Amino acid sequence: MTERNITAAATAARVLETEATALRRLAAEMPEDFEPLVARILTLRGRVIVSGIGKSGHIARKIAATLASTGTPALFVHPAEASHGDLGMIGAEDACLLISNSGETSELSDIITYSRRFSIPLIAISGRADSTLMRAADLRLLLPDAPEACPIGMAPTTSTTMTLALGDALAVALMEARGFAAERFHDFHPGGKLGAQMMRADQLMHTGEALPLVPEDTGMGETLLVMTSKGFGIAAVTDAEGRLAGIVTDGDLRRNMALLMAHTAGQIATRNPVTIGPGTLAAEALAILNARKISVLVVVDDDRRPIGVLHIHDLLRRGVA
């Protein structure tokens, strides 16, 4: 490693430690208005309108996106565009969350005035308690007085990291307060790998005639035909009431090869196999398959009746892995 790389690494470590120290301080000195803010947003009938300019604007966009994707309707409004007609995007039942480390960002003045004129709740995130923005706000999230991580102490680094983390904390607190479930998260994230991971077993499983089902008293000759024709490498063995009694796998066949054809499916089957319910998330199903080193799961209902089969290839084809 060269001296230049060592210096760069040392710089990076210093920046990360500076920002980590600020985050630890923020956690220890949570703004007094944080809990009242969560309570206020939970009763909000409209959206959280988030705004900021420059680096704070980038952070504001991310906070708005995180809120919206976790159950809190939110929208980023650019302050310059707000001054040229986009104030009309802010409704009487909304709340405005404005971000400015100095609290003196002139571009936010029209949104501040608009919120005061129409009694729209105003929330401020700032590093200065006595700033114009903080004095105008109804709820105030004051950032600790922590140094920026850049060598000249001016580039937004530590302050934007704290703001971003505070936005994440707000989104998660609201998620927990709402009881926001994984199923709703999938509703907001249907695309890509994350969307695939959040799919449920009943959206991916094979059903009906595709199921390799055999009663317990089925001879192994017929059982082998079912295993071969259905193509999953298993047979799900059911009892007299139609409940899952066990499964016959390739491993069971090898272990009983000597007298295989003299037995029934029930005599060969592995009892109490691992199963999943129809609401199991695809990511959870994949974790079970990997942990058990198996390739197929039988999906059962509340009465342990087989209703589907999920193969690892089904998950891979949908991009879960």
C-alpha positions in Angstrom: 0.0 0.0 0.0 1.4 3.4 -1.0 1.8 6.4 1.4 -0.9 8.2 -0.7 -3.4 5.3 -0.1 -2.6 5.2 3.6 -3.3 9.0 3.8 -6.5 8.6 1.8 -7.6 5.7 4.1 -6.7 7.7 7.2 -8.8 10.7 5.8 -11.7 8.4 5.2 -11.5 6.9 8.7 -11.4 10.4 10.2 -14.5 11.5 8.2 -16.4 8.4 9.2 -15.5 8.7 12.8 -16.4 12.4 12.8 -19.8 11.6 11.4 -20.3 8.6 13.6 -19.6 10.7 16.7 -22.2 13.2 15.5 -24.7 10.4 15.0 -24.0 9.0 18.5 -24.6 12.5 19.9 -27.8 12.9 18.0 -29.1 9.6 19.4 -28.2 10.8 22.9 -29.7 14.2 22.4 -32.9 13.4 20.5 -34.8 16.6 19.7 -37.6 17.3 22.2 -40.2 17.6 19.5 -39.4 14.2 17.9 -42.2 12.2 19.7 -44.7 15.0 19.3 -43.9 15.1 15.6 -44.5 11.4 15.2 -47.8 11.7 17.0 -48.8 14.7 14.8 -47.9 12.9 11.5 -49.9 9.9 12.6 -53.0 12.0 12.8 -52.2 13.9 9.5 -54.9 13.5 6.9 -52.7 14.8 4.1 -49.1 14.3 3.1 -45.7 15.3 4.5 -44.3 17.9 2.1 -40.5 17.8 2.3 -38.4 20.6 0.9 -34.8 21.9 0.9 -32.3 23.4 -1.5 -28.8 22.3 -2.5 -27.5 19.3 -0.5 -30.4 19.6 1.9 -32.7 19.3 -1.2 -31.0 15.9 -2.0 -31.6 14.8 1.6 -35.1 16.0 1.5 -35.9 14.0 -1.6 -34.6 10.8 0.0 -36.6 11.4 3.2 -39.7 12.0 1.2 -39.1 8.8 -0.7 -38.4 6.8 2.4 -41.6 8.1 4.1 -43.7 7.4 1.1 -42.4 3.8 0.7 -43.0 2.9 4.4 -46.6 4.0 4.7 -46.4 7.8 5.3 -47.7 9.7 2.2 -45.0 12.2 1.3 -43.9 14.4 -1.5 -40.8 16.5 -2.3 -41.4 20.0 -3.5 -38.5 22.0 -4.9 -38.6 25.4 -3.1 -37.7 27.3 -6.3 -40.5 25.6 -8.2 -42.8 26.3 -5.2 -42.3 30.0 -5.8 -43.5 29.6 -9.4 -46.7 27.8 -8.9 -45.9 24.5 -7.1 -47.2 26.0 -3.8 -50.5 24.8 -5.1 -49.2 21.2 -4.5 -49.4 21.9 -0.7 -52.8 21.2 0.6 -54.6 22.4 3.7 -54.4 18.9 5.3 -50.6 18.5 4.6 -47.6 19.4 6.8 -44.4 20.9 5.6 -41.0 19.5 6.6 -38.3 22.0 5.7 -34.6 21.3 5.9 -31.9 24.0 6.3 -28.8 23.6 8.4 -28.4 27.4 8.8 -32.1 28.0 9.0 -31.7 31.0 6.9 -32.2 29.6 3.4 -33.9 32.3 1.4 -35.4 29.9 -1.1 -37.6 28.4 1.6 -39.2 31.8 2.6 -42.2 31.4 0.3 -43.1 28.0 1.6 -42.7 29.3 5.2 -45.0 32.2 4.5 -47.5 30.0 2.7 -47.6 27.6 5.6 -48.1 30.4 8.1 -50.8 32.1 6.0 -52.9 28.9 5.7 -52.2 27.4 9.1 -50.3 24.4 7.6 -48.1 22.7 10.2 -44.5 23.6 9.8 -41.7 21.2 10.9 -38.1 22.4 10.8 -34.8 20.5 10.7 -31.9 22.8 11.4 -28.6 23.2 13.2 -29.5 26.7 14.6 -32.2 27.1 17.3 -32.5 30.8 16.8 -32.8 30.8 13.0 -35.6 32.2 11.0 -36.8 28.7 10.1 -36.8 27.4 13.6 -38.6 30.5 15.0 -41.3 30.1 12.4 -41.8 26.3 12.9 -44.5 24.6 15.0 -42.2 21.6 15.6 -38.5 21.8 15.7 -35.8 19.1 15.2 -32.6 20.7 16.3 -29.3 19.0 15.1 -26.4 18.9 17.6 -23.6 21.4 17.0 -21.2 19.0 15.4 -18.3 19.9 13.1 -18.5 19.2 9.4 -16.1 16.4 8.3 -14.4 18.4 5.5 -11.0 20.0 6.2 -12.4 23.6 5.8 -15.5 22.9 7.9 -17.9 24.2 5.3 -19.0 21.4 2.9 -22.2 19.8 4.1 -21.1 16.4 5.3 -21.8 15.8 9.0 -24.9 17.9 8.9 -26.4 16.1 5.9 -25.6 12.7 7.4 -27.4 13.6 10.7 -30.4 15.0 8.7 -30.6 11.8 6.6 -30.3 9.6 9.7 -33.0 11.6 11.5 -35.3 11.2 8.5 -34.7 7.4 8.6 -35.4 7.5 12.4 -38.7 9.3 11.7 -39.7 6.9 9.0 -39.0 3.8 11.1 -40.7 5.3 14.2 -43.8 5.9 12.0 -43.6 2.4 10.6 -43.6 0.8 14.0 -46.4 3.1 15.3 -48.5 2.1 12.3 -47.7 -1.6 12.6 -46.5 -1.4 9.0 -46.3 -5.0 7.8 -44.1 -6.7 5.2 -47.1 -7.3 2.9 -47.7 -3.5 2.6 -44.0 -3.0 2.0 -44.3 -5.3 -1.0 -47.3 -3.2 -2.3 -44.9 -0.2 -2.5 -42.0 -2.2 -3.9 -43.3 -4.6 -6.6 -40.4 -4.3 -8.9 -36.8 -5.7 -9.0 -35.2 -8.1 -6.5 -36.7 -6.5 -3.5 -40.2 -7.0 -5.0 -39.4 -10.6 -5.8 -38.2 -11.3 -2.3 -41.4 -9.8 -0.8 -43.7 -12.1 -2.9 -45.6 -14.7 -1.0 -45.5 -18.5 -1.5 -49.0 -18.5 -2.8 -48.0 -16.2 -5.7 -45.2 -18.5 -6.8 -46.3 -22.1 -5.9 -47.5 -24.8 -8.3 -51.1 -25.9 -7.5 -53.9 -28.2 -8.7 -53.0 -30.9 -11.1 -49.3 -30.0 -10.8 -49.1 -31.3 -7.3 -47.3 -34.7 -6.8 -49.8 -36.1 -4.4 -50.2 -39.8 -3.4 -52.1 -41.5 -0.6 -50.2 -43.4 2.0 -51.1 -46.8 0.6 -49.9 -46.1 -2.9 -47.4 -48.6 -4.2 -44.0 -47.4 -5.0 -44.3 -48.2 -8.6 -47.1 -45.7 -9.0 -45.4 -43.3 -6.6 -42.3 -43.3 -8.9 -44.5 -42.5 -11.9 -46.0 -39.5 -10.0 -42.6 -38.3 -9.0 -41.3 -38.5 -12.6 -44.3 -37.0 -14.3 -44.7 -34.0 -12.0 -41.0 -33.2 -12.2 -40.3 -32.0 -8.7 -38.3 -35.0 -7.5 -40.7 -35.6 -4.6 -44.1 -37.1 -3.8 -46.2 -35.6 -1.1 -47.9 -38.4 0.9 -51.3 -37.7 2.3 -53.3 -39.5 5.0 -56.9 -40.6 4.9 -58.1 -37.0 5.7 -55.9 -35.5 3.0 -53.4 -34.1 5.4 -49.7 -34.2 4.7 -48.2 -37.4 6.3 -44.7 -37.1 4.8 -42.8 -36.8 1.6 -40.9 -39.3 -0.6 -37.6 -37.8 -1.9 -34.8 -39.2 -4.1 -32.9 -39.7 -0.9 -35.7 -42.0 0.5 -35.5 -44.0 -2.7 -31.8 -44.6 -2.4 -32.0 -45.5 1.3 -34.7 -48.1 0.6 -33.5 -49.4 -2.8 -33.2 -53.1 -1.8 -36.9 -53.6 -1.1 -38.2 -50.5 -2.6 -41.0 -52.0 -4.8 -42.3 -54.1 -1.9 -43.3 -51.0 0.1 -46.0 -48.3 0.0 -45.4 -44.6 -0.2 -46.4 -44.2 3.5 -43.7 -46.8 4.5 -40.9 -45.1 2.6 -41.9 -41.4 3.3 -39.9 -39.1 5.6 -42.4 -38.1 8.3 -42.9 -34.5 9.5 -41.2 -32.8 6.6 -40.5 -29.1 6.7 -43.4 -27.1 5.2 -44.4 -23.5 4.7 -47.7 -21.6 4.7 -49.1 -19.8 1.7 -48.2 -16.4 3.3 -44.5 -17.2 3.7 -42.4 -14.6 1.9 -40.2 -15.8 -0.9 -37.1 -14.6 0.8 -38.0 -16.7 3.9 -38.7 -19.7 1.7 -35.3 -19.4 0.1 -33.6 -19.1 3.5 -35.3 -22.4 4.6 -34.3 -24.2 1.4 -30.7 -23.1 1.8 -30.6 -23.9 5.5 -32.0 -27.4 5.0 -30.1 -28.0 1.8 -33.3 -29.1 0.0 -34.8 -27.9 -3.3 -38.6 -28.3 -2.8 -41.1 -27.2 -0.1 -44.6 -28.3 0.3 -47.1 -25.5 1.0 -49.8 -26.5 3.4 -52.9 -24.8 4.8 -53.9 -24.5 8.5 -55.0 -28.1 8.5 -51.7 -29.3 7.0 -53.4 -30.2 3.7 -51.0 -29.7 0.7 -52.1 -26.8 -1.4 -48.9 -26.1 -3.4 -45.3 -27.0 -4.1 -42.5 -24.4 -4.3 -39.2 -25.3 -6.0 -36.0 -23.4 -5.6 -36.0 -22.9 -9.4 -39.3 -20.9 -9.1 -37.5 -18.5 -6.8 -34.4 -18.2 -8.9 -36.5 -17.5 -12.0 -38.2 -14.7 -10.3 -34.9 -13.1 -9.1 -35.3 -13.8 -5.4 -31.7 -15.0 -4.9 
